[in-house]
Amino acid sequence: MEKRGKWGSKFGFILAASGSAIGLGNIWRFPYTAGENGGGLFVMLYLIAIVCIALPVLIAAVSLGRHTGKNPVGAFESIKPGSNWKLVGYLGVGTGVMILSFYAVIAGWTVGYFFKAVTGQLNNITNKTAPETFSNFISDSYLQTGLIIVFILLTIFIVSKGVSSGIEVFSKVMMPILFVILIVLLIRSLTLKNAAEGLKYYLEPDTSKMSFKIAIAALGQAFFSLSLGMGTMITYGSYLKKKEDLLSSSLWIAFFDTSIAFLAGLIIFPAIFSQNMDPAGGPGLVFQVLPVIFAKMPGGYVFGSLFFALLMIAALTSSISMLEVPVSFAIDEKKFSRKKASILIGGIALIFAIPSALSDNFLGIMNYVWGNLSLSIGALFIAIFVAYIWKSENALIELAEGSNLLEYPDAGERFFSYKKNRKMVLWKITLKYIVPVFILVILIGIVFLGIEF
Ligand code: TRP
């Protein structure tokens, strides 16, 4: 039987989990969803959703994972043996494969645009030619299929290397580089003409646009962005050592993830307005707007190539976290070797990826079923399980483990000290009484009103 991996350090865990959280969701999905949903108002609701709803679920998932030291199926089973709760874990394992399959399509776009950038094909692109370049690109079926194969193979390769030498090392090197390049782009973007107009659209909440749909989209985006609802953070938490501080780690992850999404918006909206492009331009937004900016800026060839390389890498640190969930399940519960599990499950994801690459409609349905519905159901059950079945009191003891609240050797004192901790009490109340209500609202929106995000 294979030995279970562990993160090398708290910092390694924070970067790997941030690597999972930070991905296409931040740099591709967040800006175009914000653009389609009225800009500033969406951004404001998103920030509220992260802090009040998604962060508490993140903390719940990580503590459940570390406490049990298991994949999602094993985690539910070890707390409520013989019950149906493990079905939530199975749903997560299946959702991981399915989300990977359509995530790989968009990730394939980043691979394709990286090659376009490096080979100079984007050097002369303008706001007139960019949309056509993009639509020709996505309608080339052979190319699209090739790109998802490349991307899924990369994902399999890293996951098969294991937790600390694959996922952790890769994330540790790449995430900081991504941050630096985004800062360079930010400076460029803020100095473009009409930048102020873009900032206004992005930052000024126009409350008259308020609607149920925008609120649902913002909540959904918050969950997706923090990789919640399918056990990714349970699995990543299971590789965390007992001596590390869960609460502060979770806060850092949410902070990094939100900052990168916010930064992406700060880059993209000024760029859109400087080129007179449409902020509600849909999923092609980032691929159409940024190349135009690169083509016009000094050193644009280098920055463009670097940007798409890093976007691809951000997608990879997320896709490996999707594959890691079913892989950890197959290793823990089915005694597969890591290599065999990665190849087999990655292969299944590839089979489902091909129809998504070839048909917009198929991809839309996959996103609706797995990306919206299944993730929301998963998040709801994870929250309810931790709050009411495992019980938040027990989760609090796990949270206190590794924090400075555990200086007290005797358990009675330990209990007392976390009970006094304001953040922990706030977390408990939110998870029990606020989070489930809001996730139910999302579900109602998805199921009964057909809202998609
Ligand atoms: N959060 C990632 C992003 O923003 C995507 C992701 C990785 C994800 N693992 C997940 C989304 C698990 C939902 C569930 O791109």
Residues whose N, C-alpha, C, O or C-beta is under 5 A from the ligand:
A	BS01	LIG	S20 A21 I22 G23 L24 G25 N26 F223 F224 S225 L226 S227 L228 M230 T232 S318 S321 M322
